[in-house]
Structure formats: structure tokens, C-alpha cells
Amino acid sequence: MEALKDVRILDMTHVQAGPTCSQLLAWMGADVIKFENPQGDATRGQLRDVPNADSLYFTMLNCNKRSITVNMKTAEGKAVFADLLKKCDIIMENFGPGVLERFGFGWDKIREVNPKIVMGSIKGFGSTGPYSDFKAYENVAQAMGGSMSTTGVPDGPPFVTGAQIGDSGTGLHLAIGLLGALHQARRTGKGQYVEVAMMDGVMNLCRVKFRDHQRLTRGELSEFSVPTYKGMGETPRAGNDSGGGQLGNAIHCKPHGANDWLYIVVQEAVWDALAKRIGPDIGMPELASDPHFAKIGERRKNQQLMWTLINKFAEKFTKRELMAILNPLNVPCGPIMSTEDLANDEHVRGREMWVELDHPQRGKWFNVGMPIKLSESPAVIKRSPLLGEHTEEVLKDVLGYDDAKVGALKGAGAFTAPPKKAAK
Ligand SMILES: CC(C)(COP(=O)(O)OP(=O)(O)OC[C@H]1O[C@@H](n2cnc3c(N)ncnc32)[C@H](O)[C@@H]1OP(=O)(O)O)[C@@H](O)C(=O)NCCC(=O)NCCS
């Protein structure tokens, strides 16, 4: 965990989009100080599966961080915040529009306090433009960034994708921006503001759909299994089509349960070997030379029939058996793996992508591991912090406050929420 060993991050992020980013940076060795309001990140209590324990929603996104609670609605809390700004290389946040400004700490103020600091902000739609005042969650970003309109089948409703491209995807974009800006700040002594809008991040991940959008002005999309035509305008939903230059689809296998599917890409180069293997079994020994399929152009035109034939062959095999038949033929393919499959998969465990951890409130639990493997500084994953677990430690070690100062700030309510007013 050496890569970002000398980088300290003041992490005001909450929910998923920001914490995804700061967890990755923590896994690369940054000292991430999770700066929470005294009630804590709302996800600590969301979707709880163990009473009185931080939820998995929180624990899975906040490993390797230190937690301090500071009430930014007090003058003392703001003073602690300003002191921390001077000791950090990066500050990051993903509040709704205007929250930091209401604290009195917009970017202009922050860079006045520390001109070297890099600031990362995630917003639903950025700080400019007609949508800039709106809040956003994952599926709002998927809806507005082009993902939902291109996911599903043409005559069904638009679908969200399970991968959290709006939240976690935006967190990844922010991590790249922060590391670039930090590199520049170290060279020039000058920080900068890094903004990633969730809508922009989703559009970036839907880039190939905009490729197809423009191709539709010149003609149909011959690789699509659903109808397309010149001048169609919007890129249609195309089920499980590959979305690339090669034909691909999910094939249903034995025993035909919800996840008994194998995704197959019929790469141009493999058709001959594939057709020779499946043709005899489905009563078409000449399939490889059948003019309906022999050339890529014909296979595109007749792809529904091609998928029917491959499905017919697949009926007799499980997804793993079919994979074992296709791999030696060099056919790119992969079984649709459920969360249960993945949690028990030897390959996944071997690559430390399903990691067991302990937690004082919840006991044993699992986190998805670090997908970025650094050969010289592999991640060592440690549990998420309890709320305010490191408040004193950070005040003393990072800011050099003594007991008297910490006590006075505590007395002034800098680290706690004001008591709720009794209902009348
Ligand atoms: C996610 C989101 C919709 C949540 O909305 P929300 O729960 O209303 O939270 P907000 O971020 O708007 O506001 C946070 C509140 O906590 C308060 N707060 C936060 N940290 C605090 C602290 N340390 N001390 C005191 N108050 C604090 C803020 O002052 C704010 O209250 P205010 O509205 O009275 O100013 C919103 O934060 C958002 O749109 N974020 C940007 C996009 C994003 O990241 N979305 C994906 C999340 S996974």
C-alpha cells in the first residue's frame, strides 16, 4: 500500500459515488480521513441487516479510512475543517448543489486556505447548465446519461443496469481526475478544482452508443439483431447484442434456470471451427459452408437464425459444459455468473476479489476486493471505521491539538449534533 503513502485526503463524501473513489485511493495507501457529520454517513443505517451495526452499504465502501465527526454548523467545527484543509493534499465531496457554499467553504475559499489543495466534486449534473441545481442518484444518472434508453429490448421498457455506472462509475472518473490534478499540483505548487458530473460519466461509458447514433445518419446498423434504418435518430435497445463489431448473444443452457446462460461472441475468425463442431449435432453437417452463414455479411443478415441454431446445440449442455466445448475452439464466451457463483468461485477467491473481514459490530463479512493490482504495492484491505472512531487521533496526530483544546472543542459541540428539540 505504498503508492499514495504520502497523500492525505479530507473525504467529505457520502453514499456511494464519492466513497467508491476514496476507498480506491485508500487501498492505494492514501490516508483518507472520512469527515462525517455527527449523525454519520446516512448509509451507515441504510439497508441494515444486523441490528445496531454499520450496514454493508457503508462497510463495503469505506474500508481503510479513518472517521472523524465534525459539526460544520458550528464556528468551532468550521475552524477544525479549515485546519484540516491546511494538512491535506486533496479534499473531496459529493453533496447536493450548494451545500459547501452554505458552510462558507466554496472552492474560492478552500483554495485561499490552501492554494496547493486539489478539490474533487461529484455532482449529478455539474455546476453549470440548466440541470445544475438538481440532485441525483444512480438510476437518475443512468436515465439521463443514455444508459437506460439503450438497455433492454425495443418493445419493452428501458432498463437500468446492475453495475453502478452512475455512482461507482463516476467515482472511478473522479479518482483519475484527482490523481492527474495532484500530479500537476506537485509539479506547479497549485491545486485545482476537479468536477465530475454523474450524467457526464454515464455518457462517457455509453460512448459506443453515440458511435451508433451517428452511424444511423448514414445507414442501418447491420450488426444489430433488431431493426434499424437510416435516419432512425436514436440508438435502439438491442437486448444482449454484443454492441461491437463481432456478433454476440446470450445462449440458454441446461437446466434452463435464471442464470443458465452462456454469453458467446461469434468472432469472424472462429465461425468455421464453431460451425464444424455444432453442425453435425444439429443435423447440418455442411453448416460451415452454408451460404446463409459462410460470410460475415450473411451471418449478420441471418443472425436470428444463427442464434436459434446455436441455442439448439446448447440445449444438451450446461453453461460450464458448453464453455468447455467452445474454449478449445477459441470462441470467446463466458457463463452468466450469479452473485452466488462469484462468491464461491475459485478464480475470484484466488485473485482476492471476495475478501473476508472482521468488524467489531457485525463480525465476519465480505467485501469485493481491489480490482487494480499493483505489483509493488498490493492493497491490504482493512475494515471500515466506526463513526468518529478516529476523531481524537486525527485532532492530535494530524492537527497537533492538545487535550485542553480537544476538550474545549468538545464542550463547544464541535463534534456532536445539537440535541433534537422536543416536539411540542
Ligand atoms: C446524494 C444526494 C441526493 C443526497 O441528498 P441529501 O441527503 O439531501 O444530502 P445533501 O448532500 O444535499 O445535504 C447534506 C446535508 O447534510 C449537512 N451536512 C453534511 N455534512 C455535515 C457536517 N459535517 N456538519 C453539519 N452538517 C453537515 C449539509 O449541511 C446538508 O444540509 P443542508 O441541506 O441543511 O445544507 C445529494 O448529496 C447529491 O445530489 N449529491 C451529488 C450527487 C451524488 O453524489 N449522488 C450520488 C450519491 S451515491
The ligand as an SDF file (V2000), in Angstrom:
LIG
                    3D

 48 50  0  0  0  0  0  0  0  0999 V2000
  -26.9260   12.1240   -2.8140 C   0  0  0  0  0  0  0  0  0  0  0  0
  -27.8020   13.3140   -2.5450 C   0  0  0  0  0  0  0  0  0  0  0  0
  -29.0220   13.2730   -3.4810 C   0  0  0  0  0  0  0  0  0  0  0  0
  -28.2610   13.2580   -1.0910 C   0  0  0  0  0  0  0  0  0  0  0  0
  -29.0630   14.3940   -0.8040 O   0  0  0  0  0  0  0  0  0  0  0  0
  -29.2640   14.8510    0.7160 P   0  0  0  0  0  0  0  0  0  0  0  0
  -29.4190   13.6640    1.5840 O   0  0  0  0  0  0  0  0  0  0  0  0
  -30.3540   15.8630    0.7320 O   0  0  0  0  0  0  0  0  0  0  0  0
  -27.8550   15.4900    1.1280 O   0  0  0  0  0  0  0  0  0  0  0  0
  -27.1510   16.8420    0.6630 P   0  0  0  0  0  0  0  0  0  0  0  0
  -25.8270   16.4710    0.1520 O   0  0  0  0  0  0  0  0  0  0  0  0
  -27.9660   17.6710   -0.2860 O   0  0  0  0  0  0  0  0  0  0  0  0
  -27.0810   17.6530    2.0200 O   0  0  0  0  0  0  0  0  0  0  0  0
  -26.3370   17.1830    3.1000 C   0  0  0  0  0  0  0  0  0  0  0  0
  -26.8180   17.9030    4.3260 C   0  0  0  0  0  0  0  0  0  0  0  0
  -26.0170   17.4360    5.4300 O   0  0  0  0  0  0  0  0  0  0  0  0
  -25.3960   18.5500    6.0440 C   0  0  0  0  0  0  0  0  0  0  0  0
  -24.0480   18.1510    6.4430 N   0  0  0  0  0  0  0  0  0  0  0  0
  -23.1410   17.4260    5.7660 C   0  0  0  0  0  0  0  0  0  0  0  0
  -22.0080   17.3080    6.4470 N   0  0  0  0  0  0  0  0  0  0  0  0
  -22.1840   17.9990    7.5940 C   0  0  0  0  0  0  0  0  0  0  0  0
  -21.3540   18.2510    8.7230 C   0  0  0  0  0  0  0  0  0  0  0  0
  -20.1210   17.7440    8.8290 N   0  0  0  0  0  0  0  0  0  0  0  0
  -21.8660   19.0150    9.7170 N   0  0  0  0  0  0  0  0  0  0  0  0
  -23.1230   19.5210    9.6460 C   0  0  0  0  0  0  0  0  0  0  0  0
  -23.9510   19.3020    8.6120 N   0  0  0  0  0  0  0  0  0  0  0  0
  -23.4880   18.5390    7.6040 C   0  0  0  0  0  0  0  0  0  0  0  0
  -25.3090   19.6090    4.9650 C   0  0  0  0  0  0  0  0  0  0  0  0
  -25.1930   20.8960    5.5190 O   0  0  0  0  0  0  0  0  0  0  0  0
  -26.6050   19.4040    4.2290 C   0  0  0  0  0  0  0  0  0  0  0  0
  -27.6470   20.0530    4.9190 O   0  0  0  0  0  0  0  0  0  0  0  0
  -28.3160   21.4100    4.3380 P   0  0  0  0  0  0  0  0  0  0  0  0
  -29.1240   20.9720    3.1500 O   0  0  0  0  0  0  0  0  0  0  0  0
  -29.0950   21.8490    5.5070 O   0  0  0  0  0  0  0  0  0  0  0  0
  -27.2160   22.3190    3.9330 O   0  0  0  0  0  0  0  0  0  0  0  0
  -27.0060   14.6360   -2.7770 C   0  0  0  0  0  0  0  0  0  0  0  0
  -25.9550   14.6830   -1.8420 O   0  0  0  0  0  0  0  0  0  0  0  0
  -26.4540   14.7900   -4.1760 C   0  0  0  0  0  0  0  0  0  0  0  0
  -27.1680   15.0850   -5.1550 O   0  0  0  0  0  0  0  0  0  0  0  0
  -25.1240   14.5960   -4.3270 N   0  0  0  0  0  0  0  0  0  0  0  0
  -24.4160   14.8030   -5.5690 C   0  0  0  0  0  0  0  0  0  0  0  0
  -24.6720   13.6680   -6.4910 C   0  0  0  0  0  0  0  0  0  0  0  0
  -24.2760   12.3520   -5.8890 C   0  0  0  0  0  0  0  0  0  0  0  0
  -23.1680   12.1430   -5.4800 O   0  0  0  0  0  0  0  0  0  0  0  0
  -25.2370   11.4130   -5.9370 N   0  0  0  0  0  0  0  0  0  0  0  0
  -24.9500   10.0220   -5.7240 C   0  0  0  0  0  0  0  0  0  0  0  0
  -24.8780    9.6000   -4.3590 C   0  0  0  0  0  0  0  0  0  0  0  0
  -24.4340    7.9190   -4.3550 S   0  0  0  0  0  0  0  0  0  0  0  0
  1  2  1  0
  2  3  1  0
  2  4  1  0
  2 36  1  0
  4  5  1  0
  5  6  1  0
  6  7  2  0
  6  8  1  0
  6  9  1  0
  9 10  1  0
 10 11  2  0
 10 12  1  0
 10 13  1  0
 13 14  1  0
 14 15  1  0
 15 16  1  0
 15 30  1  0
 16 17  1  0
 17 18  1  0
 17 28  1  0
 18 19  1  0
 18 27  1  0
 19 20  2  0
 20 21  1  0
 21 22  1  0
 21 27  2  0
 22 23  1  0
 22 24  2  0
 24 25  1  0
 25 26  2  0
 26 27  1  0
 28 29  1  0
 28 30  1  0
 30 31  1  0
 31 32  1  0
 32 33  2  0
 32 34  1  0
 32 35  1  0
 36 37  1  0
 36 38  1  0
 38 39  2  0
 38 40  1  0
 40 41  1  0
 41 42  1  0
 42 43  1  0
 43 44  2  0
 43 45  1  0
 45 46  1  0
 46 47  1  0
 47 48  1  0
M  END
$$$$
